[in-house]
Amino acid sequence: KLYRDQSFVLFRQQVNMLLDSERMEGGMGSSTSNSSALMEKGVDRLIYQRAHTLQKLLHRHYVEEASDVVFAGVGRVTDATWLREKIGLWSENTLYDVCYRLRLVDDRDIGSSTAEIAEQLECTRRDLLTSIIIYHQSSR
């Protein structure tokens, strides 16, 4: 019931991310080469889709501020070190808006806001949002 309620958008997103991670990891230990190849192809497709979605979103809303990411290749966008460097150039409002538009965070969700969660984790809100988007874009 909680999973279907509109007020638990962030919870739904986290559950979906965990399920995606489990699906990806579950196929890695397979003994047949055919199923490993299919799983690797599925992982690559998921990573490509996420990179492409981020680039389209940035092109539409933040082409000036994020032009390096917009015109980069998929390999660059999924490289956590490179992406962290480029995200560091964005304003905190841009970073939050990108996370919000990707449905990775929602301060209107029931529960804690990103500022409160960052305080609990003893980090800045910017660091929290950066970690969220890096994890989403580069998780394999």
N, C-alpha and C positions, 0 to 999 in steps of 0.2 A: 504494500500500500504506500509506504514512504517513497518507493522508487517511482511511482506514477504521479505523485503530488508535484505541482508546478513550483512550490516553494523550495524544493530540494534540488535545484538545477546543479549546483556545485557538487552535491553528493552523487548525483547521477553521473556527472562527468568523471569523477574520481573512480567510481565503480567501473565505468567503461574503460578507463585507462588501465586499471588493474587487470581487467579481463583481457584486454589486448596484450598486455605484457605477459600474462600467463599463457595465452595462446601461442605467442612467439617463442617463449621459453620451452613450452611443452613439446614443440616439434623439433627442438634442437637435439634431443637425445634419441631420436628415432634411428633405428638400425638400417632401414632401407634408404638407399641413396635417392630414390625417386621422391619419397615423401620429404626428405630434407631439401631437395631442390625446389619442390613446390612451396615448402614453408619459407625458404629463403626468398623466393620470388614474391610471396605474399608480404613479407617484411619489407622488401625493397619497394613494393607498390605503396604500402602504407606510408613509408618515409617520404616517397616522392609526392604523394597526395598532400601530406602535411606541409612540406616545403612549398609546394605550388599554391596551396591555400593561403599560407602566410604571405607569399609574394604578391598574390592577387589583392589581398586585403591592404597591404602596405602601398601597392601601386594606386589603389583606389582612394585611400585616405591620407597617406603620408609619403607621397612620392619624393618630396623635397627633403624631408628629414631622414628617410630610410632608403635613399636611392642605391646605396651599396648592396643592401639586402635584396632589393627589388630586382636588380640586374645581375645578381650572382647566380652561379650554377647550384644545382641541388647539393653537390658535394660540399660546397662552402656553407650553405644554409644549415646543413645537418652537422657541421663541425662545431662542437660546443665552444671551443676556445675562440674561434673566429666570430661566432655569433655573439658571444658574451662581450667581446670587444666592440662590436657594432651597436649592440643594445645599450652599452654604456654611453653612447652619444645621444640617445633619445631622452626626452624629458620624462619625468615620472608619470605625468598625465597621459602621454602617448603610450608608454609602456602598459599602464593600466588599461587604457582603451583597447589596445591590441589584445591583451589577455581577455578582456571582457568580450570583445567581438569574436574571439575564438572559443568563447564559452568555457574558459578555463577558470575564471573567477566571477563572482557576483556579490558585491557588497550588500545588495538588497536581499540576498538569501537569508533564511532564518539561521541564526547562529552568529558567529563572529565575523567581523569585517576583516579585510586583509591587513589593516593597521593593527588590529587587536591580535591577530594570529602572528604577525611579525614581532609584536611585543612579547608574546608568549615564547616565541622561538629565540628571543634576544637577538634579533637582526633588524635591519631597516626594511621598510615596506618595499623599497626599490630592489633590495637584495632578494626578498621573497618573490616578487613578481618576475625578476630576472631568472631565478632558479626554476620557477614554474614553466616559463616559456622555453628555457633551455632544455629542460627535461622532456617537454612535449615534442620539441623539434628534433632532438637527437637520440631519443630512446630507441634502442634496438632490441 
